[in-house]
Amino acid sequence: MSIVMRAIVTSITVTAMAPLCAFGIALLSGSANAAEIKVMCTPAFKEAYSELVPSFEKSSGHKVVTIWAGTGEIMKRIGGGETVDLVILPAAMNEDLTKQGRLVAGGSTAVAKSGVGIAVRAGAPKIDISSGEALKRSLLAAKSIAYSSGPSGVYLAGLFQKWGIADQIKSKITQVPGGTAVGDVVARGDADIGFQQVSELLPIKGIDFLGPLPADIQETTVFSAALHTAASAPDAAKALVKFLTAPDAAAAIKKAGMQPG
């Protein structure tokens, strides 16, 4: 091959390879910027979160590692010094952890809101939940009642005190451990009536979801995402929060029985 022909072939090869090289550099750059985000999250947000996170991972290149735990356990673990990048809890609890210096001040973002729901075992007679008074009568007539150890359970315990029926129904009540689905307790027949966040009752099989608490006694909990002060991937964690609160996330949040934050 002549010197001129070699020069032409070399020029064509370099020109053809240039886009591939640029693509390879872009891939390496994206890989270098990818991070692992460690999240500790309450099960109340699990359904929506689990639907949204794979899309975030695909679009961002980041990997999300999630620790599921009840609210009490998360408070204990983060308050005790465990480090993650992001904590998703009821807003009031994140505020407490912020005061302890565990979470970044001003770094909490509301991601979803949820009300308390009511369920009975599948096929069991429906109870009257048309009003607070109707529900109170149903509870007095019930044989067994279950509620969570989270915010909904704390609220209900206070409500029963306010109604003046706490002592009357005390022997009927089972308060399930944190991170446990009340719906499962109801489904296997260990409680006639179960209360938990709507988003935690809807996915459970073997129960009939009756609806949210009557409007006159409903309690809405705001769940927020907060950055840990010792986060190892703060920018990636902020990107995840932005994704979870984007308008496109609203459909998944609503499908899970919650409202966008």
Rosetta blueprint (number, residue, H / E / L):
1 M L
2 S L
3 I H
4 V H
5 M H
6 R H
7 A H
8 I H
9 V H
10 T H
11 S H
12 I H
13 T H
14 V H
15 T H
16 A H
17 M H
18 A H
19 P H
20 L H
21 C H
22 A H
23 F H
24 G H
25 I H
26 A H
27 L H
28 L H
29 S H
30 G H
31 S H
32 A H
33 N H
34 A L
35 A L
36 E E
37 I E
38 K E
39 V E
40 M E
41 C E
42 T L
43 P H
44 A H
45 F H
46 K H
47 E H
48 A H
49 Y H
50 S H
51 E H
52 L H
53 V H
54 P H
55 S H
56 F H
57 E H
58 K H
59 S H
60 S H
61 G L
62 H L
63 K E
64 V E
65 V E
66 T E
67 I E
68 W E
69 A L
70 G L
71 T H
72 G H
73 E H
74 I H
75 M H
76 K H
77 R H
78 I H
79 G H
80 G L
81 G L
82 E L
83 T L
84 V L
85 D L
86 L E
87 V E
88 I E
89 L E
90 P E
91 A H
92 A H
93 M H
94 N H
95 E H
96 D H
97 L H
98 T H
99 K H
100 Q L
101 G L
102 R L
103 L E
104 V E
105 A E
106 G E
107 G E
108 S E
109 T E
110 A E
111 V E
112 A E
113 K E
114 S E
115 G E
116 V E
117 G E
118 I E
119 A E
120 V E
121 R E
122 A L
123 G L
124 A L
125 P L
126 K L
127 I L
128 D L
129 I L
130 S L
131 S L
132 G H
133 E H
134 A H
135 L H
136 K H
137 R H
138 S H
139 L H
140 L H
141 A H
142 A L
143 K L
144 S L
145 I E
146 A E
147 Y E
148 S L
149 S L
150 G L
151 P H
152 S H
153 G H
154 V H
155 Y H
156 L H
157 A H
158 G H
159 L H
160 F H
161 Q H
162 K H
163 W H
164 G L
165 I L
166 A H
167 D H
168 Q H
169 I H
170 K H
171 S H
172 K H
173 I E
174 T E
175 Q E
176 V L
177 P L
178 G L
179 G L
180 T L
181 A L
182 V H
183 G H
184 D H
185 V H
186 V H
187 A H
188 R L
189 G L
190 D L
191 A L
192 D L
193 I E
194 G E
195 F E
196 Q E
197 Q E
198 V H
199 S H
200 E H
201 L H
202 L L
203 P L
204 I L
205 K L
206 G L
207 I E
208 D E
209 F E
210 L E
211 G E
212 P E
213 L L
214 P L
215 A L
216 D L
217 I L
218 Q L
219 E L
220 T E
221 T E
222 V E
223 F E
224 S E
225 A E
226 A E
227 L E
228 H E
229 T L
230 A L
231 A L
232 S L
233 A L
234 P H
235 D H
236 A H
237 A H
238 K H
239 A H
240 L H
241 V H
242 K H
243 F H
244 L H
245 T L
246 A L
247 P H
248 D H
249 A H
250 A H
251 A H
252 A H
253 I H
254 K H
255 K H
256 A L
257 G L
258 M L
259 Q E
260 P E
261 G L
